[in-house]
Amino acid sequence: MTRPHPVAAAIVVGLCRVVDLGQDDVIRLPARVFLPIEVAGVRDGEPARCSWQLRSASEVPGVHEWRMVYDLDDLDGEHASMLTLLPSCFRPLRVAADEIDQGGEFGSVVLALHEFDLVEIQLRLDRDSR
């Protein structure tokens, strides 16, 4: 008896506006991204604040340029205060980091992209859907 061959899938790359990204999409980071940079409190005892700065994507932790999108728009915890400082035309994203954190799980990185910028996105096509 012969076993059927597993159905292969093809990965193609397309363009998508940042505003149209969905959970679990895999995107190629553009050359420049906005990263939250912690700024120390002005006075002793004040909590640290954050500002968003345009940086090269090479400054994002990890080694791969392709990242899976985990959370969109609604960041929680320590990152919630960052959203108040982000201009409304930018979309916050939490993307996978390739480095394993101390708990043995893969970490994540928060960054922001302009809502109407185009990013490359991986689209998975099953053979049966062609």
C-alpha positions as a Python dict, from the first residue, in 0.01 Angstrom:
ca = {
    (1, 'M'): (0, 0, 0),
    (2, 'T'): (140, 336, -90),
    (3, 'R'): (102, 636, 130),
    (4, 'P'): (-25, 958, -20),
    (5, 'H'): (230, 1236, -37),
    (6, 'P'): (170, 1516, 208),
    (7, 'V'): (16, 1823, 54),
    (8, 'A'): (283, 2085, 7),
    (9, 'A'): (223, 2451, 57),
    (10, 'A'): (384, 2737, -126),
    (11, 'I'): (486, 3061, 37),
    (12, 'V'): (453, 3373, -172),
    (13, 'V'): (537, 3727, -77),
    (14, 'G'): (287, 4006, -125),
    (15, 'L'): (239, 4363, -10),
    (16, 'C'): (-1, 4469, 263),
    (17, 'R'): (-76, 4799, 432),
    (18, 'V'): (16, 4800, 800),
    (19, 'V'): (-343, 4891, 887),
    (20, 'D'): (-460, 4563, 724),
    (21, 'L'): (-223, 4331, 914),
    (22, 'G'): (-376, 4052, 1119),
    (23, 'Q'): (-277, 3836, 1412),
    (24, 'D'): (-14, 3573, 1319),
    (25, 'D'): (81, 3742, 990),
    (26, 'V'): (449, 3706, 905),
    (27, 'I'): (602, 4032, 784),
    (28, 'R'): (941, 4153, 670),
    (29, 'L'): (1049, 4446, 884),
    (30, 'P'): (1090, 4762, 678),
    (31, 'A'): (1426, 4938, 679),
    (32, 'R'): (1313, 5190, 943),
    (33, 'V'): (1079, 5126, 1239),
    (34, 'F'): (973, 5324, 1545),
    (35, 'L'): (1102, 5175, 1869),
    (36, 'P'): (1006, 5277, 2223),
    (37, 'I'): (1306, 5422, 2403),
    (38, 'E'): (1291, 5449, 2781),
    (39, 'V'): (1373, 5794, 2917),
    (40, 'A'): (1465, 5832, 3282),
    (41, 'G'): (1234, 6037, 3505),
    (42, 'V'): (1311, 6407, 3524),
    (43, 'R'): (1322, 6404, 3903),
    (44, 'D'): (1432, 6136, 4146),
    (45, 'G'): (1149, 5898, 4222),
    (46, 'E'): (954, 5970, 3902),
    (47, 'P'): (879, 5667, 3690),
    (48, 'A'): (1069, 5627, 3368),
    (49, 'R'): (891, 5746, 3056),
    (50, 'C'): (906, 5634, 2698),
    (51, 'S'): (950, 5812, 2368),
    (52, 'W'): (923, 5667, 2019),
    (53, 'Q'): (1225, 5706, 1795),
    (54, 'L'): (1278, 5616, 1431),
    (55, 'R'): (1552, 5356, 1417),
    (56, 'S'): (1704, 5115, 1170),
    (57, 'A'): (1537, 4774, 1168),
    (58, 'S'): (1882, 4627, 1229),
    (59, 'E'): (1853, 4765, 1585),
    (60, 'V'): (1552, 4540, 1658),
    (61, 'P'): (1670, 4247, 1873),
    (62, 'G'): (1704, 3914, 1695),
    (63, 'V'): (1863, 3804, 1373),
    (64, 'H'): (1582, 3748, 1122),
    (65, 'E'): (1414, 4017, 917),
    (66, 'W'): (1087, 3816, 896),
    (67, 'R'): (874, 3841, 1211),
    (68, 'M'): (539, 3698, 1320),
    (69, 'V'): (290, 3955, 1448),
    (70, 'Y'): (155, 3857, 1792),
    (71, 'D'): (-48, 4149, 1922),
    (72, 'L'): (-199, 4440, 1744),
    (73, 'D'): (-306, 4778, 1874),
    (74, 'D'): (-409, 4676, 2227),
    (75, 'L'): (-88, 4633, 2422),
    (76, 'D'): (-115, 4562, 2792),
    (77, 'G'): (87, 4595, 3109),
    (78, 'E'): (405, 4795, 3093),
    (79, 'H'): (350, 4877, 2727),
    (80, 'A'): (7, 5039, 2774),
    (81, 'S'): (159, 5373, 2874),
    (82, 'M'): (360, 5376, 2551),
    (83, 'L'): (44, 5406, 2345),
    (84, 'T'): (-43, 5747, 2483),
    (85, 'L'): (280, 5885, 2337),
    (86, 'L'): (237, 5727, 1994),
    (87, 'P'): (92, 5954, 1722),
    (88, 'S'): (-245, 5835, 1593),
    (89, 'C'): (-114, 5759, 1242),
    (90, 'F'): (110, 5481, 1373),
    (91, 'R'): (14, 5125, 1458),
    (92, 'P'): (182, 4945, 1748),
    (93, 'L'): (282, 4584, 1687),
    (94, 'R'): (429, 4316, 1910),
    (95, 'V'): (644, 4092, 1692),
    (96, 'A'): (838, 3775, 1762),
    (97, 'A'): (1195, 3805, 1874),
    (98, 'D'): (1429, 3528, 1772),
    (99, 'E'): (1608, 3524, 2104),
    (100, 'I'): (1484, 3295, 2380),
    (101, 'D'): (1417, 3480, 2706),
    (102, 'Q'): (1512, 3348, 3047),
    (103, 'G'): (1190, 3149, 3085),
    (104, 'G'): (1279, 2933, 2786),
    (105, 'E'): (1017, 3094, 2563),
    (106, 'F'): (1066, 3317, 2266),
    (107, 'G'): (1040, 3683, 2353),
    (108, 'S'): (873, 3966, 2170),
    (109, 'V'): (954, 4320, 2065),
    (110, 'V'): (718, 4617, 2055),
    (111, 'L'): (754, 4853, 1761),
    (112, 'A'): (536, 5086, 1557),
    (113, 'L'): (486, 5136, 1184),
    (114, 'H'): (298, 5403, 990),
    (115, 'E'): (-54, 5271, 925),
    (116, 'F'): (-49, 5324, 549),
    (117, 'D'): (303, 5203, 478),
    (118, 'L'): (330, 4887, 271),
    (119, 'V'): (514, 4589, 420),
    (120, 'E'): (603, 4259, 265),
    (121, 'I'): (393, 3974, 400),
    (122, 'Q'): (420, 3597, 359),
    (123, 'L'): (108, 3434, 217),
    (124, 'R'): (70, 3059, 247),
    (125, 'L'): (-101, 2890, -46),
    (126, 'D'): (-204, 2527, -16),
    (127, 'R'): (-175, 2326, -335),
    (128, 'D'): (-545, 2245, -328),
    (129, 'S'): (-640, 2614, -330),
    (130, 'R'): (-458, 2692, -656),
}
